[in-house]
Amino acid sequence: MEFLNQFSIPVIVGICLCVGYILKNVVTTDKVNKFIPLIMGVLGLGLNMWINLGVSPEIILGGLVSGLASTGLYEAFRQFIKK
């Protein structure tokens, strides 16, 4: 899993993290919450394709890894916001 760190794009992680946090706190039903990782993966992919103005395997992987990494950082971000 360490090799995936090179594909993480901080700007995309940050955007996805904020959007995921908003989704989690605005839409409180479990029907939406279970799809947040999917939404973040698609959002990360779309953002990376937009930033790079193209599609390649590296762009796809970078977008997906960044979007999904934001779901893993949610708990740390939530604690940061509370303090």
Residue frames as qw, qx, qy, qz and C-alpha x, y, z in Angstrom:
[[0.000, 0.883, 0.469, 0.000, 0.00, 0.00, 0.00],
 [0.374, -0.662, 0.066, 0.646, 2.94, 2.37, 0.50],
 [0.351, 0.040, 0.544, 0.761, 3.50, 2.68, -3.25],
 [0.062, 0.734, 0.617, 0.276, 0.04, 4.26, -3.57],
 [0.299, -0.763, -0.204, 0.535, 1.22, 7.27, -1.53],
 [0.308, -0.221, 0.392, 0.838, 3.06, 8.58, -4.58],
 [0.030, 0.427, 0.683, 0.592, -0.29, 8.91, -6.37],
 [0.202, -0.743, -0.564, 0.298, -1.96, 10.95, -3.62],
 [0.232, 0.482, 0.165, 0.829, -2.60, 14.57, -4.61],
 [0.193, -0.264, -0.583, 0.744, -2.98, 16.85, -1.56],
 [0.266, 0.072, -0.071, -0.959, -5.32, 19.36, -3.22],
 [0.583, -0.136, -0.620, -0.507, -7.72, 16.62, -4.27],
 [0.453, -0.233, -0.791, 0.340, -7.53, 14.95, -0.87],
 [0.044, -0.185, -0.387, 0.902, -8.37, 18.27, 0.78],
 [0.424, 0.007, -0.263, -0.866, -11.31, 19.03, -1.49],
 [0.615, -0.165, -0.725, -0.263, -12.74, 15.53, -1.14],
 [0.346, -0.183, -0.727, 0.565, -12.24, 15.62, 2.61],
 [0.152, 0.143, 0.238, -0.948, -14.20, 18.85, 2.92],
 [0.557, -0.016, -0.426, -0.713, -17.00, 17.69, 0.61],
 [0.571, -0.146, -0.808, 0.014, -17.22, 14.35, 2.44],
 [0.170, -0.164, -0.620, 0.748, -17.36, 16.12, 5.79],
 [0.354, 0.087, 0.002, -0.931, -20.19, 18.32, 4.56],
 [0.614, -0.057, -0.633, -0.468, -22.09, 15.35, 3.16],
 [0.462, -0.140, -0.823, 0.300, -21.67, 13.39, 6.38],
 [0.097, -0.253, -0.536, 0.800, -22.96, 16.26, 8.50],
 [0.371, 0.142, -0.108, -0.911, -25.70, 17.63, 6.25],
 [0.769, 0.011, -0.440, -0.463, -27.21, 14.37, 5.03],
 [0.315, -0.449, 0.729, -0.409, -27.49, 12.26, 8.15],
 [0.924, 0.060, 0.118, -0.360, -29.23, 9.19, 6.70],
 [0.609, -0.346, 0.684, 0.204, -27.34, 5.93, 6.38],
 [0.745, 0.541, 0.387, 0.052, -28.57, 5.60, 2.80],
 [0.386, 0.897, -0.163, 0.140, -26.19, 8.37, 1.70],
 [0.389, -0.773, 0.501, -0.027, -23.41, 7.74, 4.24],
 [0.823, -0.110, 0.537, 0.150, -22.65, 4.29, 2.87],
 [0.693, 0.607, 0.260, 0.288, -22.01, 5.82, -0.57],
 [0.129, -0.960, 0.173, 0.177, -19.60, 8.52, 0.61],
 [0.537, -0.417, 0.591, 0.434, -16.47, 6.50, -0.35],
 [0.545, 0.432, 0.619, 0.364, -17.91, 5.97, -3.84],
 [0.158, 0.961, 0.222, 0.041, -18.80, 9.65, -4.15],
 [0.313, -0.843, 0.324, 0.295, -15.31, 10.70, -3.01],
 [0.619, -0.111, 0.640, 0.442, -13.64, 8.28, -5.43],
 [0.439, 0.656, 0.522, 0.324, -15.67, 9.64, -8.36],
 [0.041, -0.996, -0.052, 0.066, -15.12, 13.24, -7.23],
 [0.489, -0.634, 0.449, 0.396, -11.35, 12.65, -6.90],
 [0.595, 0.181, 0.640, 0.452, -11.25, 11.07, -10.34],
 [0.292, 0.845, 0.398, 0.206, -13.20, 13.94, -11.89],
 [0.211, -0.951, 0.115, 0.196, -11.03, 16.57, -10.21],
 [0.549, -0.433, 0.546, 0.462, -7.80, 14.91, -11.32],
 [0.530, 0.425, 0.599, 0.423, -9.04, 14.58, -14.91],
 [0.118, 0.959, 0.244, 0.088, -10.03, 18.27, -14.85],
 [0.381, -0.829, 0.265, 0.312, -6.72, 19.41, -13.34],
 [0.493, -0.313, 0.656, 0.478, -4.67, 17.40, -15.85],
 [0.513, 0.559, -0.142, -0.636, -7.01, 17.96, -18.82],
 [0.527, 0.352, -0.718, -0.287, -6.81, 14.34, -19.86],
 [0.906, -0.246, 0.193, -0.284, -7.13, 10.70, -18.97],
 [0.496, 0.461, -0.731, 0.084, -4.38, 8.17, -18.39],
 [0.766, -0.282, -0.572, 0.084, -3.96, 5.25, -15.98],
 [0.420, -0.021, -0.444, 0.791, -1.88, 7.46, -13.67],
 [0.233, -0.240, 0.005, -0.942, -4.54, 10.18, -13.66],
 [0.718, -0.331, -0.444, -0.422, -7.27, 7.64, -12.91],
 [0.721, -0.211, -0.557, 0.354, -5.26, 6.05, -10.10],
 [0.245, 0.105, -0.311, 0.912, -4.24, 9.41, -8.63],
 [0.404, -0.316, -0.123, -0.850, -7.81, 10.64, -8.55],
 [0.789, -0.325, -0.462, -0.240, -9.22, 7.48, -7.03],
 [0.647, -0.105, -0.522, 0.546, -6.46, 7.15, -4.42],
 [0.081, 0.182, -0.225, 0.954, -6.81, 10.80, -3.43],
 [0.546, -0.345, -0.221, -0.731, -10.59, 10.62, -3.15],
 [0.831, -0.298, -0.465, -0.059, -10.55, 7.42, -1.13],
 [0.511, 0.061, -0.484, 0.708, -7.70, 8.66, 1.08],
 [0.197, -0.371, 0.102, -0.902, -9.96, 11.51, 2.14],
 [0.766, -0.401, -0.306, -0.399, -12.41, 9.03, 3.65],
 [0.790, -0.138, -0.458, 0.383, -9.60, 7.60, 5.76],
 [0.299, 0.164, -0.283, 0.897, -8.64, 11.05, 7.00],
 [0.357, -0.627, -0.393, -0.570, -12.21, 11.90, 8.02],
 [0.685, -0.595, -0.392, 0.152, -11.78, 11.00, 11.70],
 [0.546, -0.188, -0.112, 0.809, -8.62, 13.09, 12.09],
 [0.035, 0.358, 0.261, 0.896, -10.32, 16.01, 10.32],
 [0.492, -0.657, -0.464, -0.333, -13.38, 15.70, 12.54],
 [0.665, -0.518, -0.303, 0.444, -11.22, 15.85, 15.67],
 [0.392, 0.044, 0.067, 0.917, -9.35, 18.86, 14.26],
 [0.170, -0.530, -0.371, -0.743, -12.63, 20.73, 13.62],
 [0.601, -0.655, -0.452, -0.068, -13.91, 20.00, 17.15],
 [0.638, -0.421, -0.202, 0.612, -10.79, 21.47, 18.83]]
